[in-house]
Amino acid sequence: MLTEEDKAVLAHLVEDPDAWIKHAIQTVGVDAVIAKCRRETHLAAYRAAKQNADYKPRGKLPSDETCALVAVEWAKKEFLLVSGPIIHTGVLNNAD
């Protein structure tokens, strides 16, 4: 069964965690959904983000903040960040 933290991790990752959970359970089963929620990278990202006083789950972010988050996450995956992002007018640059 999904815990409250599992659901919070998904809310950090996707805009509509309830719809995502329903679809994912029907598609891949509850065990796969639980495994995704408890993946260390997802847990670490959620736990770090929730430490911010102004933390909001993805579905509660204004669309421009969501775009910035997506850009930063993509850049991290592509190893483009050297010393941190500078996000300005929708452009992601490497900071010196």
C-alpha positions in Angstrom: 0.0 0.0 0.0 1.2 3.6 -0.7 2.2 5.6 2.3 1.5 9.3 2.7 5.2 9.9 2.0 4.9 7.8 -1.2 2.0 10.1 -2.3 4.0 13.2 -1.4 7.0 12.0 -3.4 4.7 11.5 -6.4 3.2 15.0 -5.8 6.7 16.3 -6.1 7.3 14.5 -9.4 3.9 14.9 -11.2 1.2 17.5 -11.5 -1.7 15.2 -10.8 -0.5 12.3 -8.5 -3.9 10.8 -8.0 -4.5 10.4 -11.7 -0.9 9.2 -12.2 -1.3 6.6 -9.4 -4.6 5.3 -10.8 -3.2 4.9 -14.3 0.2 3.5 -13.2 -1.5 0.8 -11.0 -3.7 -0.3 -13.8 -0.7 -0.3 -16.2 2.2 -1.7 -14.2 0.8 -2.7 -10.9 1.0 -1.4 -7.3 4.4 -2.9 -6.6 6.0 -1.0 -9.5 4.4 2.2 -8.3 5.7 1.7 -4.8 9.2 1.0 -6.1 9.1 4.2 -8.1 8.0 6.2 -5.1 10.7 4.7 -2.9 13.5 5.1 -5.5 16.4 6.8 -3.6 16.8 9.6 -6.1 13.1 10.5 -5.9 13.0 10.3 -2.1 16.2 12.5 -1.8 14.8 15.1 -4.2 11.5 15.3 -2.4 13.0 15.4 1.1 15.5 18.1 0.1 12.8 20.2 -1.6 10.4 20.0 1.3 13.0 21.6 3.5 12.3 25.0 1.8 9.8 27.1 3.7 7.9 27.9 0.4 7.8 24.3 -0.9 4.9 23.4 -3.1 4.2 20.1 -4.9 4.5 20.3 -8.7 0.7 20.6 -9.2 0.6 23.8 -7.1 3.5 25.6 -8.8 2.8 28.4 -11.2 3.5 27.2 -14.8 6.7 29.3 -15.1 8.2 27.7 -11.9 7.2 24.2 -13.3 9.1 25.0 -16.6 12.2 26.1 -14.6 12.1 22.9 -12.5 11.8 20.8 -15.6 14.7 22.6 -17.3 16.9 22.2 -14.2 16.0 18.5 -13.9 16.7 17.9 -17.6 20.0 19.7 -17.3 21.1 17.6 -14.3 20.3 14.4 -16.2 22.3 15.6 -19.2 25.2 16.6 -17.0 25.1 20.2 -18.1 25.3 21.8 -14.7 28.8 22.6 -13.7 28.4 24.9 -10.8 24.6 25.6 -10.7 21.9 26.9 -13.0 21.2 30.5 -14.0 17.7 30.7 -15.3 16.8 33.9 -17.1 13.9 34.5 -19.5 13.5 30.7 -20.0 17.2 30.1 -20.9 19.3 27.8 -18.9 23.0 28.7 -18.8 25.9 27.2 -16.8 27.1 29.5 -14.0 30.8 30.2 -13.7 
